[in-house]
Amino acid sequence: MTEKPMTETLEPIFVSSEWGELKECVYGWTGQFIWPKFLQDAELRPTGGVRQRWFDHQEQNVATSDPEFYRQWSQQVEGAIEFLERQGIVVHLPRLAILTGCSPAISAS
């Protein structure tokens, strides 16, 4: 059996206002987090300890290069997902798209 790509099976999404009631969203995934390369423009973005961590561990997997930071970050992301779900919001995770070969921006659970 050949399955249709996920992009062919999803209903179009219509948003009339950014202030409308949130019913469904795609939220981050903690399964893989690689620090990006620290380029010249990066100096303007992060503040505090994050800037130094990013510089020290650029292009490395955060889970192995800075396990404590990764643990805290994962808890924050998962806490936000749990909060959204308690509010009755359907949360889709990009990892499903990665596993199926579909673009993470349009994944569905």
N, C-alpha and C positions, 0 to 999 in steps of 0.2 A: 504494500500500500504506500502510495506517495502522498505525504502530507503537504498541504499548501503552506507557503511561507506565512509567518505570522502577520506580515504586512497586508496580506490579502484577506485575512479573516477578521480583522478588527473593524469595528464600526467607526466612522469618522467622529471626531470630537469637535463640538461646537462650544465656544466660550463667548458669552455676551458681555462679560464684565470681569475685570480682575478682582472686583469686590463681591462677586457672586459667592454663593455658598459652595464651599469645597466639598465635593462628594467623592473624588477619586484623584489619586496622584501617583507619580513615580518618585520613589525616594532612593537615596543612596544605598550602596551595598558595601558591607565591610569586608567582603571576601578577598579583595585585592586593593591595596593602596600603595602606590609607588610615588615617592617624592619626585616631583618634576625636576628637571635641570634648573639650577638657580641662575637665571640670566640677569642681565643688567636691570631690566624692568621689575624684577622680583623684589628689589630693594624697597620699592614703594608699597608693596602689598602686605606682607605679614608683619606683625608687631610682636614685641616681647620675646619669649622663649621660642616661639614657633619659628621666627626668622632664623635663629641660630641652628635649631634642629634641622630645618629645611636645608640650610647651607651645608651642615655637617654630613647629612645623609642623602644628598641629592642623587636621584636616579637609583635609589635603593628601595627595597620592599620595607615598609614601615614596620610590619609585624616582626621582622627579624632584626632590623637595624635599631629600632627603638621600641621594644615590646611594651614598656609601661605606657608610653604615649599612645600606642596602638590600642591597648586595653581601654584606656580612658576614652579615646575617640570612638571606639566600637560601642562602648556603653552609652555614649551620648547619642549616637545614631540609632541604636536599637531602642533607647528610651523614647526618642522622638517618634519612631514608628509605632511603638506601643501606645503612646499618647494619641496619635492620629486615629489608630484603630479603635480606641476607647470612645472617640468622638463619633464613631460610625463611618469613618472615611475608609474607602477601599484603597489599600496601599499596594502598588506593584513594585517589584524589586528588579533591577537591571540584570541580576545574575541569571534570571530565567531566559533573557534574550541572549546572553552570552552562550549559554548552554545549547540554545536552539539555533544559533547563527543569525538571529534577527538583530536589528539595530536596537541598542539599549534604550534609546529615546522613545521608542514606540512599543515597548514590551508589554505583555499582559500576563497576569498570573493565572 
